[in-house]
Amino acid sequence: MEDRPTSGLRQASPPPQPARTVPAPSAPARTVPTRRPAPERTLAARPGPEREELDLEAFRERSLQKGVNPFVYLVIRALFLPFFLVYFRLQRIGREHLPASGPLLLAANHRSFLDPFVIGSLVRRPVYYMAKRELFEKRWQAWVLNALGAFPVDRGAGDGDAMRTARAILERGDCVVVFPEGTRIRTGPLESPHRGIGRLAVETGAPVAPVAVHGTEEVRRGWRIRPRKVRLRVGRPLLFPTSRECSPALATGVTARVWACVTLQWEWLGGEQAPATPKVHPLPGREVSRAA
């Protein structure tokens, strides 16, 4: 019997399948960069005393290896010397006592920043001098001073490196300016000296010429450089026995002898009288005679 299609009847359709949702592609996870903690700043990471010490040593080495820059020295001398002679009416007494060559120590009082320059006019050769380390903080200023013969000294304590530099300069036959007072004394009588000058004189055997500077303390008022009479007086160089091991007592005695001669020149120029018996600083940490 044949199956006949039934009219009006529809075949049942399969149940509808639920809509298949395709998940949207998820955005890549946003990674928030984590901030690394800043490294702790240590003495090795920032310029500290070790870095400064290396810089100071470089200036000392330049003074020993290259010495005074002849071009800078001649230009500065050609400009400054006529200016000193005319504007300051510079008077230099006793220049004939100074040797033209060989090692020489110039021990002087210190009244002004001009002192190293006016004292340098006493001799016709370059002079070397100690200058406080603060003057070497500016690069251009440090280069100019170093080219003119300045080398740094640490004023806070006895600076053995500066003493060794001065000793080496004297041993090769050059001239070194030392200010035994250790700092600028603007008014009043001379101050007590430090014994570094005595130690240098004994250990090197260099003659020590006492020098008095008078009038430079009145030159500067703020930024003004006023015309004032400046006078220098030099005594005969002093010679002392040589010893490689200078005891503190010997250095103190030699310093007292040198400073008595500086005081004599100072009073001759009309400076205020110092105590009759100048005291010498006995502290070992203050042996260096500092300058500028």
C-alpha positions in Angstrom: 0.0 0.0 0.0 1.6 3.3 -1.1 2.0 6.1 1.3 0.4 9.1 0.1 1.3 12.6 1.4 -1.3 14.0 3.6 -2.4 17.3 2.5 -2.5 20.2 5.0 0.0 18.5 7.3 3.5 20.0 7.6 6.4 18.0 8.7 7.6 19.0 12.2 10.8 21.1 12.0 13.6 20.4 14.5 13.7 22.5 17.6 15.6 25.7 17.1 19.1 25.7 18.3 20.1 28.4 20.7 22.1 31.2 19.1 25.7 30.5 19.4 27.5 33.6 20.7 31.0 34.0 19.6 33.0 35.7 22.3 34.5 39.0 21.2 38.3 38.9 21.1 39.4 40.1 24.4 41.7 43.1 24.4 45.2 42.3 25.5 45.6 42.9 29.2 47.1 46.3 29.8 50.2 46.0 31.8 50.9 48.9 34.1 54.6 49.5 34.3 55.7 49.2 37.8 58.0 51.9 39.0 61.2 50.6 40.2 62.4 52.1 43.4 65.1 54.7 42.9 68.5 53.5 43.9 69.7 54.8 47.2 72.1 57.6 46.8 75.4 56.7 48.4 78.6 58.5 48.6 79.8 56.5 45.6 76.9 57.7 43.5 77.2 61.4 44.1 80.3 63.6 43.9 81.6 63.6 47.4 85.0 64.0 49.1 86.6 61.3 47.0 85.7 62.9 43.7 86.8 66.3 45.0 90.1 64.9 46.2 90.7 63.5 42.7 90.1 66.9 41.2 92.5 68.6 43.7 95.1 66.0 43.0 94.8 66.7 39.2 95.6 70.4 39.8 98.6 69.5 41.9 99.9 67.1 39.3 99.5 69.8 36.7 101.6 72.2 38.7 104.3 69.5 39.0 104.2 68.2 35.4 103.4 71.3 33.3 104.1 74.2 35.7 103.1 77.8 34.9 101.6 78.4 31.5 104.1 80.8 30.0 101.6 82.5 27.6 99.1 83.2 30.4 101.8 84.3 32.8 103.4 86.8 30.4 100.0 88.2 29.4 98.8 88.7 33.0 102.1 90.1 34.0 102.2 92.6 31.1 98.7 93.8 32.0 98.9 93.8 35.8 102.4 95.2 36.5 101.8 98.6 34.8 98.4 98.8 36.5 99.9 98.1 39.9 102.7 100.7 39.4 100.4 103.4 38.2 97.0 102.8 39.9 98.3 101.5 43.2 101.6 103.4 43.1 103.3 100.1 43.9 106.6 100.5 45.9 108.9 97.5 46.1 111.7 97.8 48.6 114.5 95.2 48.9 114.1 93.4 45.6 117.9 93.3 45.3 117.9 90.7 48.1 116.1 88.1 46.1 118.1 85.5 44.0 117.3 85.4 40.3 117.3 81.6 40.2 117.3 78.6 42.5 114.7 77.6 45.1 113.2 80.4 47.1 110.5 80.6 49.8 108.6 84.0 50.1 107.0 84.2 53.5 104.5 87.0 53.7 101.6 88.4 55.6 98.2 88.1 54.0 95.7 91.0 53.7 93.9 90.8 50.4 93.2 88.6 47.4 95.7 90.8 45.5 98.7 89.7 47.6 99.8 86.8 45.5 99.8 89.0 42.4 101.7 92.0 43.9 104.2 89.6 45.6 104.8 88.0 42.2 105.9 91.3 40.9 109.0 91.1 43.2 110.8 88.6 41.0 111.2 88.2 37.2 110.2 84.6 37.2 106.9 82.6 37.8 105.9 82.0 41.4 103.8 79.2 42.8 101.5 79.6 45.7 98.9 77.6 47.7 95.3 78.7 47.3 92.2 77.5 49.3 90.3 74.7 47.6 87.1 76.8 47.3 88.8 78.9 44.6 88.9 75.8 42.4 85.2 75.1 42.4 84.6 77.1 39.2 86.2 75.4 36.2 87.4 78.6 34.4 88.7 80.2 37.5 90.5 77.0 38.5 92.2 76.8 35.1 93.4 80.4 35.2 94.7 80.1 38.8 96.4 76.8 38.1 98.0 78.2 34.9 99.4 81.1 37.0 101.0 78.7 39.5 98.3 78.2 42.2 97.7 74.7 43.6 94.9 73.8 46.0 95.3 73.3 49.8 92.6 72.0 52.2 92.3 74.6 54.9 90.3 72.3 57.2 93.3 70.2 58.2 97.0 69.6 57.6 97.2 68.9 53.9 100.1 66.6 53.3 99.6 66.5 49.6 99.9 70.3 49.3 103.1 70.2 51.4 104.5 67.5 49.1 103.7 69.6 46.1 105.4 72.7 47.5 108.4 70.6 48.5 108.7 69.1 45.0 108.5 72.6 43.4 111.2 73.9 45.6 113.5 70.9 45.0 113.4 71.6 41.2 114.5 75.2 41.8 111.3 77.2 41.6 109.8 79.9 43.9 106.9 79.3 46.3 104.9 82.0 48.1 103.6 81.0 51.5 101.3 82.9 53.9 102.0 81.5 57.3 99.0 83.2 58.9 96.8 80.7 57.0 94.1 83.1 56.0 93.5 86.8 55.2 93.8 89.2 58.2 92.2 92.4 57.0 92.8 94.7 59.9 94.9 94.9 63.0 98.4 93.5 63.8 99.8 90.3 62.3 98.4 87.0 63.5 100.3 84.0 64.8 101.8 81.9 62.1 101.4 78.2 61.4 104.6 76.1 61.4 104.3 74.8 57.9 106.8 77.4 56.6 109.4 76.2 59.1 108.9 72.6 58.1 109.3 73.5 54.4 112.5 75.5 55.1 114.1 72.7 57.0 113.1 69.8 54.7 114.1 71.6 51.5 117.0 73.9 52.6 115.5 76.7 50.5 116.3 80.3 51.6 113.3 82.0 53.2 112.8 85.7 52.3 110.5 87.6 54.7 108.0 89.9 52.9 105.6 92.5 54.3 102.6 93.7 52.3 101.0 97.0 53.3 98.0 98.8 51.8 96.2 96.0 49.9 93.6 95.7 52.6 92.3 99.1 51.7 92.0 98.5 48.0 88.8 96.6 47.7 85.3 97.8 48.8 82.7 95.5 47.5 83.3 95.3 43.8 85.2 98.6 43.7 89.0 98.5 43.3 90.1 101.8 44.8 93.5 103.6 44.1 95.5 103.1 47.3 99.2 103.2 48.0 100.6 99.6 48.2 104.1 98.9 49.5 106.2 95.8 49.8 109.4 95.3 51.8 111.7 92.3 51.5 114.3 91.3 54.0 117.5 89.3 53.4 116.8 85.6 52.8 117.3 83.3 55.8 119.0 79.9 55.7 118.4 77.1 58.1 120.0 73.6 58.6 118.5 70.9 56.4 116.9 67.8 57.7 114.6 65.3 56.1 112.9 64.6 59.4 111.8 67.9 60.8 110.5 67.7 64.4 107.6 69.8 65.5 109.9 71.7 67.9 112.3 72.5 65.2 109.6 73.6 62.8 108.1 75.9 65.5 111.5 77.5 66.2 112.2 78.2 62.5 108.8 79.6 62.0 109.1 81.9 65.0 112.5 83.2 63.5 111.0 83.8 60.1 107.9 85.5 61.5 110.0 87.8 63.6 111.6 89.1 60.4 108.3 89.5 58.6 107.0 91.5 61.6 110.1 93.7 61.4 109.4 94.5 57.7 105.7 95.1 58.6 106.4 97.6 61.3 109.0 99.4 59.2 106.1 100.0 56.6 104.0 101.5 59.4 101.8 98.5 60.2 100.2 98.0 63.5 102.6 96.4 66.0 102.2 92.7 66.7 102.8 91.0 70.1 106.4 91.0 71.1 106.6 87.2 71.2 104.4 85.7 68.4 102.9 82.4 69.2 103.1 79.5 66.7 100.1 77.2 66.4 101.2 73.8 67.8 98.3 71.8 66.5 99.6 69.0 64.1 96.5 69.4 62.0 97.3 73.0 61.3 100.8 72.6 60.0 100.1 73.8 56.5 100.7 77.4 55.8 97.7 78.3 53.6 97.1 81.0 51.1 94.7 83.1 49.2 
